[in-house]
Amino acid sequence: MVQHEKYMHRCLELAALGLGFVSPNPIVGAVVVLDDKIIGEGYHQKYGEAHAEVNAINQVINKFPNSAELLQQSTIYVSLEPCAHYGKTPPCADLIIKHQIPNVVIGCRDPFAQVDGKGIEKLEAAGINVIIGVLEIECKWLNRRFFARVQKHRPYIILKWAQTLDVFFAPVDNSQFWITGPEARKLVHQWRTEEDAILVGKNTAVIDNPQLNVRYAQGKAPKRVVIDRRLELNPDLNLFDQSVETFIFNEVKTDVDGKNKYIALEDFERYVPQYILFQLYLQDIQSVIIEGGAKTLNSFIEAGLWDEARIFTGEKELKQGIKAPAINGHITGEYLVGRDKLKIVVNQ
C-alpha cells in the first residue's frame, strides 16, 4: 500500500497542473509503473483534449519501441476513476483494456452519473485487477470543485476577504483602504487563475473600480460576476471593459452586450445567492471566488452557500468601521503571507 500511495501522490502532483485549464472537467493525473519505475505519466491539460490516461500511455508508446509488451506488464495509477463514456474524447477505460494493462489503481470514484462506477465495472469485466481508494481523501479534496458541481448542482464557493487586526472589513465611509501587503495581493491573483469566476457586489465595484484580472500572476483570467440590482453602475467601470465574459445579475433585463451578459433574477428579495449560483451552474462555471463586499459575503454565509473561506488578517487597525464577516467552520491551515496572516476555513 505504501508503494501505491507513492505513485498516487505523483498522480496528484500531475493533476494539480491542470487546475484552471480543464473546467468543467475534473483535474486528473496518471502514471504508468513497471518494476517500481515510472515509465509514463500525464495529466488532463486542457478542456476537450486528451485525458490523463491517454497522455500517460502515449508517453510510454513514444519512449519505448517495445511499448506494447511493457504495457501488458504494467500498473496504471489514476487519481480519478477512468471514464467509461464517449464525451469530448473516447472512454479511457476502453484504452486501458485495449493495451491490456493488467493492473489499475484508482484514487477515488467519479461521481458523474455517466461514469460513477461504470469505468471500474468495465475494467473488472475485462479481467483487470482494480484497486480503489488509494489516498481517496486527498483525491476528493483536489477535485472538490468538480465534486461540488456534480453532487450539489452549483459551483464550489470560495469566500475571500481581508480584515484588520481589530476585525474590521473597511472604514465606516466605505472608502478604499488597503489592509494587506503586496505578497497577499499576488497570492490572490494566483488564486484567481485557478477558478472559473470571481464575484463582487455593487458597492465594491463602485468604491474599488476593480479589474478583477490576474495582472500579478501567470494564468487564465476568470470570468467576472457583479450584482447590480437596478443597473446603477457606471458603464465606464473596469468591470465592463469587454476583456472577459462578465455576468451582471439584476432585476431589470436579460440581454447580451458583447462579453457582458445581463441576467435578470426573478426575485431580488429572497434567495438571491441561490438564484445566482444556479445560473452560474447553467453556464458551466465550476468554482467562484467571492471577494466582497461585506454585505455580499454575509449573504452567502447566511444562506450556508460556501465551501471554503480564505481570510487575511493584516497588521493595521481601524478602531471603527464595517465589521468583517464572522464564520464558523473547520480551520485547515494558518500561514504567514508577507506580514499578513492567512487562515483557511472549510464549511463542514
C-alpha positions, 0 to 999 in steps of 0.5 A: 500500500505504501508503494501505491500511495507513492505513485498516487501522490505523483498522480496528484502532483500531475493533476494539480497542473491542470487546475484552471485549464480543464473546467468543467472537467475534473483535474486528473493525473496518471502514471504508468509503473513497471518494476517500481519505475515510472515509465509514463505519466500525464495529466488532463491539460486542457478542456476537450483534449486528451485525458490523463490516461491517454497522455500517460500511455502515449508517453510510454508508446513514444519512449519505448519501441517495445511499448506494447509488451511493457504495457501488458506488464504494467500498473496504471495509477489514476487519481480519478476513476477512468471514464467509461463514456464517449464525451469530448474524447473516447472512454479511457477505460476502453484504452486501458483494456485495449493495451491490456494493462493488467493492473489499475489503481484508482484514487477515488470514484467519479461521481458523474452519473455517466461514469460513477462506477461504470469505468471500474465495472468495465475494467473488472469485466475485462479481467483487470485487477482494480484497486480503489481508494488509494489516498481517496481523501486527498483525491476528493479534496483536489477535485472538490470543485468538480465534486461540488458541481456534480453532487450539489448542482452549483459551483464550489464557493470560495469566500475571500476577504481581508480584515484588520487586526481589530476585525474590521472589513473597511472604514465606516465611509466605505472608502478604499483602504488597503489592509494587506501587503503586496505578497497577499495581493499576488497570492490572490491573483494566483488564486484567481487563475485557478477558478472559473469566476470571481464575484463582487457586489455593487458597492465594491465595484463602485468604491474599488473600480476593480479589474478583477484580472490576474495582472500579478500572476501567470494564468487564465483570467476568470470570468467576472460576476457583479450584482447590480440590482437596478443597473446603477453602475457606471458603464465606464467601470473596469468591470465592463471593459469587454476583456472577459465574459462578465455576468451582471445579475439584476432585476431589470433585463436579460440581454447580451452586450458583447462579453457582458451578459445581463441576467435578470433574477426573478426575485431580488428579495429572497434567495438571491445567492441561490438564484445566482449560483444556479445560473452560474451552474447553467453556464458551466462555471465550476468554482467562484471566488467571492471577494466582497463586499461585506454585505455580499459575503454575509449573504452567502454565509447566511444562506450556508452557500460556501465551501471554503473561506480564505481570510487575511488578517493584516497588521493595521487597525481601524478602531471603527468601521464595517465589521468583517464577516464572522464564520464558523467552520473547520480551520485547515491551515494558518500561514504567514503571507508577507506580514499578513496572516492567512487562515483557511476555513472549510464549511463542514 
